[in-house]
Amino acid sequence: MIKAKVSPNLLSFITVRRGNWVMKISVFKSKWVMVVAHHYFDEDKFHVRQFATHNDAADFIDFLVSEE
């Protein structure tokens, strides 16, 4: 079995679908937020974004969901 280091500072949430987007959201040290999103139907639409604040990440998620 391979042993991997687990960071106690990283929190990853379950994968969710919002509108036509499938998203995975992770938070590092309660500050940095990473959003990985791909479109459910159009596989060419794919985003990986990092944010310094939770509000910026929330605004980006709202933008993606509302663009459809």
Secondary structure, DSSP 8 states (H G I E B T S, - for coil): -------TTEEE---EEETTEEEEEEEETTTEEEEEEEESS-TT-EEEEEESSHHHHHHHHHHHHHT-
